[in-house]
Structure formats: C-alpha cells, structure tokens
Amino acid sequence: MPKPGPPATVIAWPRSWDIPRAEQFGELLFTHFGVSGPVILTLSSLIHKYLKQSVKLNIDLKPALSSEQLDRRLQRDFTKYAGKQLKNALHDLLPHKMIPVVLALSGLDIHKQVDQITRYEREQLVHTFKNVRLTVLKTRPLNEAIVTGGGINTKEINPSTMESKLIKGLYFAGEIIDVDALTGGYNLQIAFSTGYVSGISIY
Ligand SMILES: Cc1cc2nc3c(=O)[nH]c(=O)nc-3n(C[C@H](O)[C@H](O)[C@H](O)COP(=O)(O)OP(=O)(O)OC[C@H]3O[C@@H](n4cnc5c(N)ncnc54)[C@H](O)[C@@H]3O)c2cc1C
C-alpha cells in the first residue's frame, strides 16, 4: 500500500446547509479509486449517512500556510526556477504526480514560463492549492470496511453482563453490537472490553 501523502485539511459537507460540515486535518492518500488515508477513514464514518445528498470534499493541500504565505512561497519558488515552465517549477511544493492535476484544476498554461505568471494567475494557483473539490459518490464496499456501523441495539443488551435483554443466555461482544468508534484502537478496546464482560458472565 502506498504511503499517505503530506498532511491536508479536508472538509466534507452535504449539499443541504442545515447539515453540519465535518473537518479533518491529517494524512490523505489519492488512490486509483478515489481518496483514502486516515482523514478519509474518519470522515467516512461521519458522512456515510448523507451520501444520498451529494457530499462534497474540499481539500486544502497546504493547510499549514495561509493563502498569503503560500503566495509568498510561490513567488520565492518562481524566482528560484526563473526561466522554467510552470509544470517544472512546483516540485518543491507538490508530489510529482500531483503537479499536472493541480495545474489542470487551476486552468493555467503549464508551458508558461514562471517569470511571466501574473499575480492573478498566481492567486488562481493558490486558490486551487487550498480548494481541491471532489464529490463523494460512495464509500468502499463492506468487505473493505475497517469498522462497521449498525448491529444489535445497545438498549437491548445488559451492559453489566452483555447478555441480551430479549433472549436469555445470548451474549454479545465486539462488532455485532451497534457501536463504532474512530480508528485508533477504540474499536479493539470495545471488542476486548465487551468480550471480557460477556466471557466472565457466561462462566
Ligand atoms: C484492516 C483493518 C484495520 C483495523 N484497524 C483498527 C485499528 O487500528 N484500531 C481499532 O480499534 N480497530 C481497528 N479495526 C477494527 C477492529 O479490528 C475490529 O473492530 C475488531 O477486531 C472487532 O472484533 P470482533 O471480535 O468483534 O470481530 P472480528 O475481529 O472480526 O472477529 C470475528 C471472528 O469471528 C470469526 N467468524 C466469523 N463468522 C464465523 C462463523 N460463522 N463461525 C465461526 N467463526 C466465525 C471470524 O473468522 C473472526 O475470527 C481494524 C479492522 C480492519 C479490518
């Protein structure tokens, strides 16, 4: 599996404004199917129920820099790479494969020499760096899920024993229960804790 890219801030929001946005900062991975990586895993757990309403992602590829700082950085790089074409002047800021993508999104002429780039064009580039827009069509299939939502309603389980309140002698632990948490060990902890309680309750 390729390593996640540099940190990005990703904001996900459904079309309807009365539904809150979700924002995550961290590592993002562009893959053959779309986007993945820690920030996307976290966001997928938050946005999956809004997918019918067309969820959008706004990716800030340079979250550590304000637009003004990024503009100054571009000016420095353009001075450093004076005489070179735009497509050959962004290697200090972007992974190789992302350069043509970002330039296509910005609508700039990739062959233009960097010393001829206007202030307006530079601003367009800054805007693209900080606003890569994607539409979420779907999440990956269940068999690729790390954690699944849904399952036995916790109201139907006695938390002291993990025994079903509906069927005597039936105990639950882990994923089968309708609890899910963000990645980072919490789901394993749920499995361990509920497994321990149901185990000592049975015997
Ligand atoms: C790739 C990946 C990465 C993950 N990373 C993290 C992480 O970093 N942190 C975190 O907290 N959680 C993580 N999780 C989630 C975590 O692993 C699960 O939440 C946890 O393992 C659930 O435990 P469980 O015992 O309920 O289910 P499982 O671990 O799925 O165990 C179920 C067991 O039942 C067996 N089984 C299934 N059907 C039958 C059957 N009919 N008869 C007999 N046996 C059967 C299966 O073979 C399996 O051994 C990850 C999951 C995946 C897939």
The ligand as a Gaussian input file, in Angstrom:
#p B3LYP/6-31G(d) Opt

LIG

0 1
 C       -7.803000      -3.612000       8.132000
 C       -8.372000      -3.299000       9.495000
 C       -7.711000      -2.420000      10.327000
 C       -8.259000      -2.114000      11.582000
 N       -7.592000      -1.244000      12.375000
 C       -8.092000      -0.945000      13.591000
 C       -7.398000      -0.059000      14.441000
 O       -6.339000       0.463000      14.120000
 N       -7.943000       0.210000      15.638000
 C       -9.125000      -0.317000      16.052000
 O       -9.565000      -0.041000      17.154000
 N       -9.797000      -1.164000      15.274000
 C       -9.316000      -1.491000      14.033000
 N      -10.005000      -2.346000      13.256000
 C      -11.307000      -2.850000      13.723000
 C      -11.129000      -3.989000      14.726000
 O      -10.213000      -4.928000      14.187000
 C      -12.492000      -4.651000      14.959000
 O      -13.398000      -3.664000      15.445000
 C      -12.390000      -5.762000      15.979000
 O      -11.417000      -6.693000      15.570000
 C      -13.719000      -6.442000      16.114000
 O      -13.573000      -7.598000      16.901000
 P      -14.622000      -8.743000      16.844000
 O      -14.098000      -9.815000      17.753000
 O      -15.983000      -8.217000      17.124000
 O      -14.672000      -9.231000      15.333000
 P      -13.538000      -9.899000      14.497000
 O      -12.189000      -9.447000      14.932000
 O      -13.953000      -9.688000      13.074000
 O      -13.649000     -11.438000      14.868000
 C      -14.714000     -12.221000      14.393000
 C      -14.207000     -13.640000      14.290000
 O      -15.297000     -14.497000      14.037000
 C      -14.927000     -15.412000      13.048000
 N      -16.163000     -15.870000      12.409000
 C      -16.940000     -15.203000      11.527000
 N      -18.001000     -15.962000      11.170000
 C      -17.880000     -17.118000      11.869000
 C      -18.657000     -18.284000      11.923000
 N      -19.799000     -18.404000      11.230000
 N      -18.237000     -19.274000      12.720000
 C      -17.106000     -19.166000      13.448000
 N      -16.325000     -18.068000      13.435000
 C      -16.704000     -17.045000      12.654000
 C      -14.028000     -14.645000      12.132000
 O      -13.215000     -15.527000      11.390000
 C      -13.226000     -13.832000      13.140000
 O      -12.099000     -14.507000      13.599000
 C       -9.485000      -2.697000      12.007000
 C      -10.132000      -3.585000      11.169000
 C       -9.600000      -3.881000       9.913000
 C      -10.326000      -4.834000       9.017000

